[in-house]
Structures are given as C-alpha cells and as structure tokens.
Amino acid sequence: MRMPKYIICIIVILFVASCQNKKKVEVKSMNDLPYSLDSLKRKILNKGDTNSYHALRIIYLDHPSENLLFWALIMANKFQYSQAYYDVYYTLLVSSKKINDSDINMLDDQTKNMALRYLNLAAQKGDMNAIDILKDNPLFVIKSSPVRHK
C-alpha cells in the first residue's frame, strides 16, 4: 500500500517541478526592429528621415496597410519623398481591397483621383514602380496634376 502513495507523490512533485521550469517563449515578428516606434515617427515627422520611414514600412508589414497611410502622406506632402507618393497610391488600393492596378476603376471617384494623383507624382519624382505602372497603364497618366510641389 505504501508503494502507490510514493508513486503518486513522485508524480505530483515531478509535475509541479516541470510546470515551474518552463520558460516563457516570446514570439517576435521578423519585422520587429530594435528601434523605438516613437523615435522613428518623431524623425519622420520632424526631419523627413528616409531611413526611419523605411524602418517604419518594415514594421508595418505586420499591420493593416492603412496604418502607413498617414506617414506616407507626411513624407510625400511635407518632404516630397518619391517612395512615399507611391506608398499613398498603393495603400489606397490595398486598403480598399483592390490589389491589382486594374482594380483602380472600382474605387470611388475621389479615392481613385487621389490615388492616381499620387501615382503620377511618384513617377515625376522618379519612383520606378510608379513609372512602370504608368507605362503599362497609359490611361492613368494625368496631364496636369492639380498638386504642384517644388
């Protein structure tokens, strides 16, 4: 009769010990960078720092694409950054669940016009993605953009 009590005690002790020895494993995204998100945003907002913008783009790969829209607009409108103009165009398509360039006609007119305006500005600033899209879709070219940046 003593043997089953010892076996039960040993099993309980081993169970409790095994529960206490488990280390918590922190799962991190491959897109996590060793930068402070606030620091990146501050550098983008105040200095137009392109390295910070690219780091933020990487971080936001794990988030809904519309999270980048504000920062893309800041970098495009305030700092005339070509990649950001393209990102505005792309984010408007993806956020609207329109993945292909040909889907742009499914957007409402205001959003479509905004997306095309930023695509054209990206091409004017030398963004190769935008240039390629405009070559493949000549109807997307806006002859005179209402937005002028110096």
N, CA, C and O atoms as a GROMACS GRO file, in nm:
protein
  600
    1MET      N    1   0.081  -0.120   0.000
    1MET     CA    2   0.000   0.000   0.000
    1MET      C    3   0.085   0.126   0.000
    1MET      O    4   0.042   0.230  -0.050
    2ARG      N    5   0.204   0.119   0.054
    2ARG     CA    6   0.290   0.237   0.059
    2ARG      C    7   0.342   0.273  -0.080
    2ARG      O    8   0.363   0.390  -0.109
    3MET      N    9   0.363   0.176  -0.163
    3MET     CA   10   0.420   0.199  -0.295
    3MET      C   11   0.332   0.293  -0.378
    3MET      O   12   0.387   0.386  -0.436
    4PRO      N   13   0.200   0.276  -0.390
    4PRO     CA   14   0.118   0.367  -0.470
    4PRO      C   15   0.123   0.511  -0.416
    4PRO      O   16   0.118   0.605  -0.495
    5LYS      N   17   0.134   0.530  -0.282
    5LYS     CA   18   0.139   0.665  -0.226
    5LYS      C   19   0.268   0.733  -0.269
    5LYS      O   20   0.268   0.852  -0.302
    6TYR      N   21   0.380   0.658  -0.268
    6TYR     CA   22   0.509   0.715  -0.310
    6TYR      C   23   0.508   0.750  -0.458
    6TYR      O   24   0.561   0.855  -0.498
    7ILE      N   25   0.451   0.665  -0.536
    7ILE     CA   26   0.445   0.690  -0.681
    7ILE      C   27   0.361   0.814  -0.709
    7ILE      O   28   0.398   0.897  -0.792
    8ILE      N   29   0.248   0.827  -0.640
    8ILE     CA   30   0.162   0.943  -0.658
    8ILE      C   31   0.236   1.070  -0.615
    8ILE      O   32   0.228   1.173  -0.683
    9CYS      N   33   0.306   1.064  -0.502
    9CYS     CA   34   0.383   1.180  -0.453
    9CYS      C   35   0.492   1.218  -0.553
    9CYS      O   36   0.511   1.337  -0.580
   10ILE      N   37   0.563   1.122  -0.606
   10ILE     CA   38   0.669   1.149  -0.703
   10ILE      C   39   0.611   1.211  -0.830
   10ILE      O   40   0.667   1.306  -0.885
   11ILE      N   41   0.499   1.158  -0.875
   11ILE     CA   42   0.435   1.212  -0.996
   11ILE      C   43   0.392   1.357  -0.972
   11ILE      O   44   0.413   1.442  -1.059
   12VAL      N   45   0.334   1.386  -0.857
   12VAL     CA   46   0.290   1.522  -0.825
   12VAL      C   47   0.410   1.616  -0.818
   12VAL      O   48   0.405   1.727  -0.871
   13ILE      N   49   0.517   1.573  -0.753
   13ILE     CA   50   0.638   1.657  -0.741
   13ILE      C   51   0.698   1.684  -0.879
   13ILE      O   52   0.736   1.797  -0.909
   14LEU      N   53   0.707   1.580  -0.963
   14LEU     CA   54   0.762   1.598  -1.098
   14LEU      C   55   0.673   1.690  -1.181
   14LEU      O   56   0.723   1.773  -1.258
   15PHE      N   57   0.544   1.677  -1.164
   15PHE     CA   58   0.451   1.762  -1.239
   15PHE      C   59   0.467   1.908  -1.199
   15PHE      O   60   0.477   1.996  -1.285
   16VAL      N   61   0.471   1.935  -1.070
   16VAL     CA   62   0.486   2.072  -1.020
   16VAL      C   63   0.621   2.128  -1.063
   16VAL      O   64   0.630   2.244  -1.106
   17ALA      N   65   0.726   2.049  -1.053
   17ALA     CA   66   0.859   2.095  -1.092
   17ALA      C   67   0.866   2.125  -1.241
   17ALA      O   68   0.928   2.223  -1.282
   18SER      N   69   0.804   2.042  -1.321
   18SER     CA   70   0.808   2.066  -1.466
   18SER      C   71   0.730   2.192  -1.504
   18SER      O   72   0.768   2.260  -1.599
   19CYS      N   73   0.624   2.222  -1.432
   19CYS     CA   74   0.549   2.344  -1.461
   19CYS      C   75   0.628   2.468  -1.426
   19CYS      O   76   0.617   2.570  -1.494
   20GLN      N   77   0.708   2.463  -1.321
   20GLN     CA   78   0.785   2.579  -1.278
   20GLN      C   79   0.908   2.602  -1.364
   20GLN      O   80   0.958   2.715  -1.370
   21ASN      N   81   0.959   2.501  -1.431
   21ASN     CA   82   1.080   2.514  -1.509
   21ASN      C   83   1.056   2.562  -1.652
   21ASN      O   84   1.151   2.593  -1.724
   22LYS      N   85   0.931   2.568  -1.693
   22LYS     CA   86   0.902   2.611  -1.829
   22LYS      C   87   0.932   2.760  -1.844
   22LYS      O   88   0.885   2.842  -1.765
   23LYS      N   89   1.009   2.792  -1.943
   23LYS     CA   90   1.041   2.931  -1.971
   23LYS      C   91   0.938   2.984  -2.070
   23LYS      O   92   0.892   2.913  -2.160
   24LYS      N   93   0.904   3.109  -2.052
   24LYS     CA   94   0.812   3.172  -2.145
   24LYS      C   95   0.890   3.205  -2.272
   24LYS      O   96   0.997   3.265  -2.268
   25VAL      N   97   0.833   3.164  -2.383
   25VAL     CA   98   0.895   3.191  -2.512
   25VAL      C   99   0.822   3.310  -2.573
   25VAL      O  100   0.701   3.306  -2.595
   26GLU      N  101   0.898   3.414  -2.601
   26GLU     CA  102   0.839   3.532  -2.662
   26GLU      C  103   0.849   3.519  -2.813
   26GLU      O  104   0.958   3.503  -2.868
   27VAL      N  105   0.736   3.527  -2.877
   27VAL     CA  106   0.732   3.517  -3.022
   27VAL      C  107   0.744   3.658  -3.078
   27VAL      O  108   0.665   3.746  -3.045
   28LYS      N  109   0.843   3.676  -3.162
   28LYS     CA  110   0.864   3.807  -3.224
   28LYS      C  111   0.848   3.795  -3.374
   28LYS      O  112   0.877   3.692  -3.434
   29SER      N  113   0.802   3.902  -3.431
   29SER     CA  114   0.791   3.908  -3.576
   29SER      C  115   0.929   3.929  -3.636
   29SER      O  116   1.017   3.989  -3.573
   30MET      N  117   0.948   3.880  -3.757
   30MET     CA  118   1.073   3.905  -3.828
   30MET      C  119   1.084   4.053  -3.863
   30MET      O  120   1.193   4.102  -3.893
   31ASN      N  121   0.971   4.124  -3.859
   31ASN     CA  122   0.970   4.264  -3.895
   31ASN      C  123   0.997   4.358  -3.778
   31ASN      O  124   1.001   4.479  -3.797
   32ASP      N  125   1.015   4.303  -3.658
   32ASP     CA  126   1.046   4.386  -3.542
   32ASP      C  127   1.190   4.434  -3.553
   32ASP      O  128   1.282   4.355  -3.578
   33LEU      N  129   1.207   4.562  -3.534
   33LEU     CA  130   1.340   4.620  -3.540
   33LEU      C  131   1.376   4.672  -3.402
   33LEU      O  132   1.288   4.697  -3.320
   34PRO      N  133   1.503   4.689  -3.376
   34PRO     CA  134   1.545   4.735  -3.244
   34PRO      C  135   1.528   4.885  -3.222
   34PRO      O  136   1.596   4.944  -3.139
   35TYR      N  137   1.437   4.946  -3.297
   35TYR     CA  138   1.415   5.089  -3.285
   35TYR      C  139   1.287   5.116  -3.209
   35TYR      O  140   1.194   5.036  -3.209
   36SER      N  141   1.284   5.231  -3.143
   36SER     CA  142   1.163   5.276  -3.077
   36SER      C  143   1.067   5.330  -3.184
   36SER      O  144   1.105   5.414  -3.266
   37LEU      N  145   0.946   5.283  -3.181
   37LEU     CA  146   0.846   5.329  -3.277
   37LEU      C  147   0.825   5.480  -3.265
   37LEU      O  148   0.814   5.548  -3.367
   38ASP      N  149   0.821   5.531  -3.144
   38ASP     CA  150   0.804   5.675  -3.124
   38ASP      C  151   0.921   5.753  -3.181
   38ASP      O  152   0.903   5.860  -3.239
   39SER      N  153   1.040   5.699  -3.165
   39SER     CA  154   1.160   5.765  -3.219
   39SER      C  155   1.154   5.772  -3.371
   39SER      O  156   1.186   5.875  -3.431
   40LEU      N  157   1.113   5.662  -3.434
   40LEU     CA  158   1.101   5.661  -3.580
   40LEU      C  159   0.999   5.764  -3.627
   40LEU      O  160   1.025   5.840  -3.720
   41LYS      N  161   0.885   5.765  -3.563
   41LYS     CA  162   0.778   5.856  -3.602
   41LYS      C  163   0.821   6.002  -3.584
   41LYS      O  164   0.789   6.087  -3.667
   42ARG      N  165   0.891   6.030  -3.476
   42ARG     CA  166   0.938   6.166  -3.449
   42ARG      C  167   1.036   6.211  -3.558
   42ARG      O  168   1.030   6.325  -3.605
   43LYS      N  169   1.127   6.121  -3.597
   43LYS     CA  170   1.224   6.155  -3.702
   43LYS      C  171   1.157   6.176  -3.837
   43LYS      O  172   1.198   6.263  -3.914
   44ILE      N  173   1.054   6.098  -3.864
   44ILE     CA  174   0.979   6.116  -3.988
   44ILE      C  175   0.907   6.250  -3.987
   44ILE      O  176   0.916   6.327  -4.083
   45LEU      N  177   0.837   6.277  -3.880
   45LEU     CA  178   0.755   6.397  -3.870
   45LEU      C  179   0.839   6.525  -3.871
   45LEU      O  180   0.804   6.622  -3.937
   46ASN      N  181   0.950   6.524  -3.798
   46ASN     CA  182   1.030   6.645  -3.781
   46ASN      C  183   1.138   6.664  -3.887
   46ASN      O  184   1.170   6.777  -3.924
   47LYS      N  185   1.195   6.553  -3.935
   47LYS     CA  186   1.310   6.564  -4.024
   47LYS      C  187   1.289   6.502  -4.162
   47LYS      O  188   1.370   6.523  -4.252
   48GLY      N  189   1.182   6.428  -4.178
   48GLY     CA  190   1.163   6.358  -4.304
   48GLY      C  191   1.268   6.251  -4.326
   48GLY      O  192   1.310   6.226  -4.439
   49ASP      N  193   1.310   6.188  -4.219
   49ASP     CA  194   1.419   6.090  -4.224
   49ASP      C  195   1.376   5.966  -4.303
   49ASP      O  196   1.287   5.892  -4.262
   50THR      N  197   1.441   5.944  -4.417
   50THR     CA  198   1.403   5.833  -4.505
   50THR      C  199   1.438   5.697  -4.446
   50THR      O  200   1.366   5.600  -4.469
   51ASN      N  201   1.546   5.689  -4.370
   51ASN     CA  202   1.580   5.561  -4.305
   51ASN      C  203   1.474   5.523  -4.202
   51ASN      O  204   1.436   5.406  -4.192
   52SER      N  205   1.426   5.620  -4.127
   52SER     CA  206   1.319   5.594  -4.030
   52SER      C  207   1.190   5.554  -4.101
   52SER      O  208   1.118   5.466  -4.054
   53TYR      N  209   1.163   5.618  -4.214
   53TYR     CA  210   1.044   5.584  -4.291
   53TYR      C  211   1.051   5.440  -4.341
   53TYR      O  212   0.953   5.366  -4.333
   54HIS      N  213   1.167   5.400  -4.392
   54HIS     CA  214   1.181   5.262  -4.440
   54HIS      C  215   1.169   5.162  -4.324
   54HIS      O  216   1.110   5.056  -4.341
   55ALA      N  217   1.225   5.196  -4.209
   55ALA     CA  218   1.212   5.108  -4.092
   55ALA      C  219   1.066   5.095  -4.051
   55ALA      O  220   1.020   4.985  -4.018
   56LEU      N  221   0.993   5.206  -4.054
   56LEU     CA  222   0.851   5.203  -4.020
   56LEU      C  223   0.772   5.120  -4.122
   56LEU      O  224   0.681   5.046  -4.084
   57ARG      N  225   0.807   5.132  -4.249
   57ARG     CA  226   0.742   5.049  -4.353
   57ARG      C  227   0.760   4.901  -4.323
   57ARG      O  228   0.667   4.822  -4.339
   58ILE      N  229   0.879   4.862  -4.279
   58ILE     CA  230   0.907   4.722  -4.247
   58ILE      C  231   0.824   4.679  -4.126
   58ILE      O  232   0.764   4.572  -4.127
   59ILE      N  233   0.822   4.761  -4.024
   59ILE     CA  234   0.743   4.729  -3.904
   59ILE      C  235   0.596   4.712  -3.940
   59ILE      O  236   0.530   4.620  -3.892
   60TYR      N  237   0.545   4.800  -4.026
   60TYR     CA  238   0.403   4.797  -4.060
   60TYR      C  239   0.366   4.685  -4.157
   60TYR      O  240   0.249   4.673  -4.193
   61LEU      N  241   0.460   4.604  -4.198
   61LEU     CA  242   0.425   4.487  -4.279
   61LEU      C  243   0.335   4.390  -4.202
   61LEU      O  244   0.259   4.314  -4.262
   62ASP      N  245   0.345   4.394  -4.070
   62ASP     CA  246   0.263   4.307  -3.984
   62ASP      C  247   0.131   4.372  -3.944
   62ASP      O  248   0.058   4.316  -3.862
   63HIS      N  249   0.100   4.487  -3.999
   63HIS     CA  250  -0.020   4.562  -3.961
   63HIS      C  251  -0.104   4.590  -4.085
   63HIS      O  252  -0.058   4.573  -4.198
   64PRO      N  253  -0.227   4.632  -4.063
   64PRO     CA  254  -0.308   4.671  -4.180
   64PRO      C  255  -0.238   4.782  -4.258
   64PRO      O  256  -0.179   4.872  -4.198
   65SER      N  257  -0.244   4.775  -4.388
   65SER     CA  258  -0.168   4.868  -4.473
   65SER      C  259  -0.206   5.014  -4.450
   65SER      O  260  -0.124   5.104  -4.468
   66GLU      N  261  -0.330   5.038  -4.409
   66GLU     CA  262  -0.373   5.177  -4.389
   66GLU      C  263  -0.300   5.245  -4.273
   66GLU      O  264  -0.302   5.367  -4.263
   67ASN      N  265  -0.234   5.167  -4.185
   67ASN     CA  266  -0.156   5.227  -4.077
   67ASN      C  267  -0.039   5.309  -4.131
   67ASN      O  268   0.007   5.402  -4.065
   68LEU      N  269   0.008   5.277  -4.249
   68LEU     CA  270   0.120   5.350  -4.309
   68LEU      C  271   0.074   5.477  -4.380
   68LEU      O  272   0.156   5.566  -4.406
   69LEU      N  273  -0.053   5.488  -4.412
   69LEU     CA  274  -0.102   5.598  -4.495
   69LEU      C  275  -0.067   5.735  -4.438
   69LEU      O  276  -0.018   5.821  -4.512
   70PHE      N  277  -0.089   5.757  -4.312
   70PHE     CA  278  -0.058   5.887  -4.251
   70PHE      C  279   0.088   5.923  -4.271
   70PHE      O  280   0.120   6.036  -4.309
   71TRP      N  281   0.176   5.827  -4.246
   71TRP     CA  282   0.320   5.854  -4.254
   71TRP      C  283   0.363   5.872  -4.399
   71TRP      O  284   0.453   5.952  -4.427
   72ALA      N  285   0.301   5.800  -4.489
   72ALA     CA  286   0.330   5.818  -4.632
   72ALA      C  287   0.286   5.958  -4.677
   72ALA      O  288   0.358   6.024  -4.752
   73LEU      N  289   0.170   6.002  -4.631
   73LEU     CA  290   0.124   6.136  -4.666
   73LEU      C  291   0.218   6.244  -4.612
   73LEU      O  292   0.247   6.341  -4.682
   74ILE      N  293   0.265   6.227  -4.490
   74ILE     CA  294   0.361   6.323  -4.432
   74ILE      C  295   0.487   6.329  -4.516
   74ILE      O  296   0.534   6.437  -4.553
   75MET      N  297   0.543   6.211  -4.546
   75MET     CA  298   0.669   6.207  -4.622
   75MET      C  299   0.649   6.259  -4.765
   75MET      O  300   0.740   6.321  -4.821
   76ALA      N  301   0.534   6.236  -4.823
   76ALA     CA  302   0.508   6.285  -4.960
   76ALA      C  303   0.481   6.435  -4.959
   76ALA      O  304   0.548   6.510  -5.030
   77ASN      N  305   0.386   6.479  -4.881
   77ASN     CA  306   0.343   6.619  -4.886
   77ASN      C  307   0.443   6.716  -4.824
   77ASN      O  308   0.464   6.825  -4.876
   78LYS      N  309   0.503   6.677  -4.715
   78LYS     CA  310   0.593   6.768  -4.644
   78LYS      C  311   0.737   6.760  -4.697
   78LYS      O  312   0.809   6.860  -4.700
   79PHE      N  313   0.779   6.638  -4.739
   79PHE     CA  314   0.920   6.618  -4.776
   79PHE      C  315   0.939   6.573  -4.920
   79PHE      O  316   1.052   6.548  -4.962
   80GLN      N  317   0.830   6.561  -4.997
   80GLN     CA  318   0.834   6.525  -5.140
   80GLN      C  319   0.917   6.399  -5.166
   80GLN      O  320   1.000   6.396  -5.257
   81TYR      N  321   0.893   6.296  -5.087
   81TYR     CA  322   0.970   6.172  -5.099
   81TYR      C  323   0.899   6.078  -5.197
   81TYR      O  324   0.783   6.040  -5.175
   82SER      N  325   0.967   6.039  -5.303
   82SER     CA  326   0.905   5.963  -5.412
   82SER      C  327   0.845   5.831  -5.367
   82SER      O  328   0.735   5.795  -5.409
   83GLN      N  329   0.915   5.758  -5.281
   83GLN     CA  330   0.863   5.630  -5.232
   83GLN      C  331   0.732   5.649  -5.158
   83GLN      O  332   0.641   5.566  -5.166
   84ALA      N  333   0.722   5.759  -5.084
   84ALA     CA  334   0.601   5.786  -5.007
   84ALA      C  335   0.482   5.817  -5.099
   84ALA      O  336   0.369   5.777  -5.070
   85TYR      N  337   0.506   5.888  -5.209
   85TYR     CA  338   0.398   5.912  -5.306
   85TYR      C  339   0.344   5.779  -5.356
   85TYR      O  340   0.223   5.757  -5.364
   86TYR      N  341   0.436   5.690  -5.391
   86TYR     CA  342   0.394   5.557  -5.439
   86TYR      C  343   0.320   5.482  -5.328
   86TYR      O  344   0.220   5.415  -5.355
   87ASP      N  345   0.369   5.491  -5.205
   87ASP     CA  346   0.304   5.421  -5.094
   87ASP      C  347   0.162   5.470  -5.071
   87ASP      O  348   0.074   5.391  -5.035
   88VAL      N  349   0.137   5.599  -5.091
   88VAL     CA  350   0.000   5.652  -5.080
   88VAL      C  351  -0.088   5.583  -5.184
   88VAL      O  352  -0.196   5.532  -5.152
   89TYR      N  353  -0.042   5.582  -5.308
   89TYR     CA  354  -0.116   5.515  -5.416
   89TYR      C  355  -0.144   5.369  -5.380
   89TYR      O  356  -0.258   5.324  -5.385
   90TYR      N  357  -0.040   5.297  -5.344
   90TYR     CA  358  -0.051   5.154  -5.316
   90TYR      C  359  -0.141   5.128  -5.196
   90TYR      O  360  -0.223   5.036  -5.198
   91THR      N  361  -0.126   5.208  -5.091
   91THR     CA  362  -0.207   5.189  -4.970
   91THR      C  363  -0.355   5.214  -4.998
   91THR      O  364  -0.440   5.144  -4.944
   92LEU      N  365  -0.385   5.312  -5.080
   92LEU     CA  366  -0.526   5.336  -5.114
   92LEU      C  367  -0.585   5.217  -5.189
   92LEU      O  368  -0.702   5.182  -5.167
   93LEU      N  369  -0.507   5.154  -5.276
   93LEU     CA  370  -0.557   5.035  -5.346
   93LEU      C  371  -0.575   4.918  -5.250
   93LEU      O  372  -0.681   4.855  -5.248
   94VAL      N  373  -0.472   4.890  -5.173
   94VAL     CA  374  -0.474   4.772  -5.085
   94VAL      C  375  -0.576   4.789  -4.972
   94VAL      O  376  -0.646   4.694  -4.937
   95SER      N  377  -0.585   4.908  -4.917
   95SER     CA  378  -0.681   4.932  -4.807
   95SER      C  379  -0.824   4.919  -4.856
   95SER      O  380  -0.915   4.887  -4.779
   96SER      N  381  -0.844   4.945  -4.984
   96SER     CA  382  -0.977   4.932  -5.043
   96SER      C  383  -1.003   4.791  -5.093
   96SER      O  384  -1.104   4.764  -5.159
   97LYS      N  385  -0.910   4.701  -5.061
   97LYS     CA  386  -0.919   4.560  -5.103
   97LYS      C  387  -0.904   4.544  -5.253
   97LYS      O  388  -0.948   4.444  -5.310
   98LYS      N  389  -0.844   4.642  -5.316
   98LYS     CA  390  -0.815   4.636  -5.460
   98LYS      C  391  -0.665   4.611  -5.472
   98LYS      O  392  -0.584   4.699  -5.443
   99ILE      N  393  -0.629   4.494  -5.514
   99ILE     CA  394  -0.489   4.455  -5.513
   99ILE      C  395  -0.418   4.487  -5.644
   99ILE      O  396  -0.301   4.526  -5.642
  100ASN      N  397  -0.485   4.472  -5.755
  100ASN     CA  398  -0.421   4.494  -5.885
  100ASN      C  399  -0.443   4.637  -5.931
  100ASN      O  400  -0.542   4.701  -5.895
  101ASP      N  401  -0.350   4.686  -6.012
  101ASP     CA  402  -0.363   4.821  -6.065
  101ASP      C  403  -0.491   4.836  -6.146
  101ASP      O  404  -0.552   4.944  -6.148
  102SER      N  405  -0.533   4.729  -6.212
  102SER     CA  406  -0.655   4.736  -6.293
  102SER      C  407  -0.780   4.752  -6.206
  102SER      O  408  -0.885   4.791  -6.256
  103ASP      N  409  -0.769   4.723  -6.077
  103ASP     CA  410  -0.882   4.736  -5.985
  103ASP      C  411  -0.911   4.882  -5.948
  103ASP      O  412  -1.011   4.910  -5.882
  104ILE      N  413  -0.826   4.974  -5.990
  104ILE     CA  414  -0.843   5.114  -5.950
  104ILE      C  415  -0.978   5.170  -5.995
  104ILE      O  416  -1.032   5.259  -5.930
  105ASN      N  417  -1.032   5.120  -6.103
  105ASN     CA  418  -1.162   5.168  -6.152
  105ASN      C  419  -1.277   5.130  -6.061
  105ASN      O  420  -1.388   5.180  -6.077
  106MET      N  421  -1.251   5.040  -5.967
  106MET     CA  422  -1.356   5.000  -5.873
  106MET      C  423  -1.360   5.094  -5.751
  106MET      O  424  -1.451   5.083  -5.668
  107LEU      N  425  -1.264   5.184  -5.740
  107LEU     CA  426  -1.264   5.280  -5.630
  107LEU      C  427  -1.365   5.391  -5.658
  107LEU      O  428  -1.403   5.415  -5.773
  108ASP      N  429  -1.409   5.459  -5.552
  108ASP     CA  430  -1.493   5.576  -5.573
  108ASP      C  431  -1.409   5.683  -5.642
  108ASP      O  432  -1.286   5.678  -5.636
  109ASP      N  433  -1.473   5.778  -5.707
  109ASP     CA  434  -1.402   5.876  -5.790
  109ASP      C  435  -1.299   5.957  -5.712
  109ASP      O  436  -1.189   5.978  -5.763
  110GLN      N  437  -1.331   6.002  -5.592
  110GLN     CA  438  -1.237   6.083  -5.515
  110GLN      C  439  -1.112   6.003  -5.478
  110GLN      O  440  -1.001   6.053  -5.491
  111THR      N  441  -1.132   5.881  -5.431
  111THR     CA  442  -1.019   5.798  -5.392
  111THR      C  443  -0.936   5.761  -5.515
  111THR      O  444  -0.813   5.761  -5.510
  112LYS      N  445  -1.004   5.729  -5.624
  112LYS     CA  446  -0.934   5.697  -5.748
  112LYS      C  447  -0.848   5.815  -5.794
  112LYS      O  448  -0.731   5.797  -5.828
  113ASN      N  449  -0.907   5.935  -5.794
  113ASN     CA  450  -0.832   6.054  -5.836
  113ASN      C  451  -0.713   6.081  -5.745
  113ASN      O  452  -0.605   6.119  -5.792
  114MET      N  453  -0.733   6.063  -5.615
  114MET     CA  454  -0.622   6.083  -5.521
  114MET      C  455  -0.512   5.981  -5.547
  114MET      O  456  -0.394   6.016  -5.551
  115ALA      N  457  -0.550   5.855  -5.564
  115ALA     CA  458  -0.451   5.750  -5.589
  115ALA      C  459  -0.372   5.779  -5.716
  115ALA      O  460  -0.250   5.767  -5.718
  116LEU      N  461  -0.442   5.817  -5.823
  116LEU     CA  462  -0.376   5.846  -5.950
  116LEU      C  463  -0.287   5.970  -5.940
  116LEU      O  464  -0.180   5.975  -5.999
  117ARG      N  465  -0.332   6.071  -5.866
  117ARG     CA  466  -0.251   6.190  -5.847
  117ARG      C  467  -0.118   6.156  -5.780
  117ARG      O  468  -0.012   6.202  -5.822
  118TYR      N  469  -0.125   6.073  -5.674
  118TYR     CA  470  -0.002   6.035  -5.603
  118TYR      C  471   0.084   5.940  -5.687
  118TYR      O  472   0.207   5.945  -5.678
  119LEU      N  473   0.023   5.856  -5.766
  119LEU     CA  474   0.100   5.771  -5.857
  119LEU      C  475   0.177   5.856  -5.958
  119LEU      O  476   0.295   5.831  -5.983
  120ASN      N  477   0.111   5.954  -6.015
  120ASN     CA  478   0.177   6.043  -6.111
  120ASN      C  479   0.288   6.124  -6.045
  120ASN      O  480   0.394   6.144  -6.104
  121LEU      N  481   0.263   6.172  -5.924
  121LEU     CA  482   0.368   6.247  -5.853
  121LEU      C  483   0.488   6.157  -5.822
  121LEU      O  484   0.603   6.200  -5.830
  122ALA      N  485   0.460   6.033  -5.786
  122ALA     CA  486   0.569   5.938  -5.761
  122ALA      C  487   0.654   5.920  -5.886
  122ALA      O  488   0.777   5.918  -5.879
  123ALA      N  489   0.588   5.907  -6.000
  123ALA     CA  490   0.661   5.892  -6.127
  123ALA      C  491   0.741   6.018  -6.159
  123ALA      O  492   0.855   6.009  -6.204
  124GLN      N  493   0.682   6.134  -6.136
  124GLN     CA  494   0.753   6.260  -6.160
  124GLN      C  495   0.877   6.272  -6.072
  124GLN      O  496   0.977   6.333  -6.111
  125LYS      N  497   0.870   6.213  -5.953
  125LYS     CA  498   0.984   6.217  -5.860
  125LYS      C  499   1.083   6.104  -5.886
  125LYS      O  500   1.186   6.096  -5.819
  126GLY      N  501   1.053   6.018  -5.984
  126GLY     CA  502   1.148   5.915  -6.024
  126GLY      C  503   1.127   5.777  -5.964
  126GLY      O  504   1.215   5.692  -5.976
  127ASP      N  505   1.013   5.753  -5.901
  127ASP     CA  506   0.987   5.620  -5.844
  127ASP      C  507   0.965   5.520  -5.959
  127ASP      O  508   0.873   5.536  -6.040
  128MET      N  509   1.049   5.418  -5.964
  128MET     CA  510   1.046   5.322  -6.074
  128MET      C  511   0.918   5.238  -6.076
  128MET      O  512   0.868   5.206  -6.184
  129ASN      N  513   0.864   5.204  -5.960
  129ASN     CA  514   0.738   5.129  -5.957
  129ASN      C  515   0.627   5.210  -6.024
  129ASN      O  516   0.549   5.158  -6.104
  130ALA      N  517   0.621   5.338  -5.990
  130ALA     CA  518   0.518   5.424  -6.047
  130ALA      C  519   0.538   5.441  -6.197
  130ALA      O  520   0.442   5.438  -6.274
  131ILE      N  521   0.662   5.459  -6.238
  131ILE     CA  522   0.692   5.475  -6.381
  131ILE      C  523   0.649   5.351  -6.459
  131ILE      O  524   0.589   5.362  -6.566
  132ASP      N  525   0.678   5.233  -6.404
  132ASP     CA  526   0.639   5.108  -6.470
  132ASP      C  527   0.487   5.094  -6.480
  132ASP      O  528   0.435   5.051  -6.583
  133ILE      N  529   0.417   5.131  -6.375
  133ILE     CA  530   0.270   5.122  -6.377
  133ILE      C  531   0.213   5.216  -6.482
  133ILE      O  532   0.120   5.180  -6.554
  134LEU      N  533   0.267   5.337  -6.490
  134LEU     CA  534   0.217   5.433  -6.588
  134LEU      C  535   0.250   5.389  -6.731
  134LEU      O  536   0.173   5.416  -6.823
  135LYS      N  537   0.363   5.323  -6.750
  135LYS     CA  538   0.397   5.270  -6.883
  135LYS      C  539   0.297   5.162  -6.924
  135LYS      O  540   0.254   5.155  -7.039
  136ASP      N  541   0.260   5.077  -6.827
  136ASP     CA  542   0.167   4.967  -6.854
  136ASP      C  543   0.022   5.014  -6.862
  136ASP      O  544  -0.063   4.945  -6.920
  137ASN      N  545  -0.008   5.128  -6.804
  137ASN     CA  546  -0.145   5.179  -6.796
  137ASN      C  547  -0.148   5.326  -6.837
  137ASN      O  548  -0.163   5.413  -6.750
  138PRO      N  549  -0.134   5.358  -6.964
  138PRO     CA  550  -0.126   5.497  -7.007
  138PRO      C  551  -0.249   5.581  -6.971
  138PRO      O  552  -0.240   5.704  -6.964
  139LEU      N  553  -0.363   5.517  -6.948
  139LEU     CA  554  -0.483   5.592  -6.908
  139LEU      C  555  -0.470   5.650  -6.767
  139LEU      O  556  -0.547   5.738  -6.728
  140PHE      N  557  -0.372   5.602  -6.689
  140PHE     CA  558  -0.351   5.652  -6.554
  140PHE      C  559  -0.274   5.784  -6.553
  140PHE      O  560  -0.270   5.852  -6.450
  141VAL      N  561  -0.215   5.820  -6.664
  141VAL     CA  562  -0.134   5.942  -6.670
  141VAL      C  563  -0.225   6.064  -6.662
  141VAL      O  564  -0.322   6.076  -6.738
  142ILE      N  565  -0.192   6.153  -6.570
  142ILE     CA  566  -0.265   6.278  -6.556
  142ILE      C  567  -0.181   6.386  -6.624
  142ILE      O  568  -0.065   6.407  -6.590
  143LYS      N  569  -0.240   6.453  -6.721
  143LYS     CA  570  -0.166   6.553  -6.799
  143LYS      C  571  -0.120   6.669  -6.713
  143LYS      O  572  -0.003   6.708  -6.719
  144SER      N  573  -0.209   6.723  -6.634
  144SER     CA  574  -0.168   6.833  -6.545
  144SER      C  575  -0.220   6.802  -6.405
  144SER      O  576  -0.341   6.805  -6.380
  145SER      N  577  -0.131   6.772  -6.316
  145SER     CA  578  -0.169   6.739  -6.180
  145SER      C  579  -0.206   6.866  -6.104
  145SER      O  580  -0.133   6.965  -6.112
  146PRO      N  581  -0.317   6.865  -6.030
  146PRO     CA  582  -0.358   6.985  -5.954
  146PRO      C  583  -0.264   7.013  -5.836
  146PRO      O  584  -0.267   7.122  -5.780
  147VAL      N  585  -0.182   6.915  -5.800
  147VAL     CA  586  -0.089   6.935  -5.689
  147VAL      C  587   0.048   6.965  -5.746
  147VAL      O  588   0.101   6.888  -5.825
  148ARG      N  589   0.105   7.076  -5.706
  148ARG     CA  590   0.238   7.114  -5.753
  148ARG      C  591   0.332   7.118  -5.633
  148ARG      O  592   0.303   7.184  -5.533
  149HIS      N  593   0.443   7.048  -5.642
  149HIS     CA  594   0.545   7.051  -5.537
  149HIS      C  595   0.673   7.105  -5.597
  149HIS      O  596   0.708   7.071  -5.710
  150LYS      N  597   0.742   7.185  -5.524
  150LYS     CA  598   0.869   7.238  -5.572
  150LYS      C  599   0.982   7.151  -5.527
  150LYS      O  600   1.098   7.180  -5.558
   0.00000   0.00000   0.00000
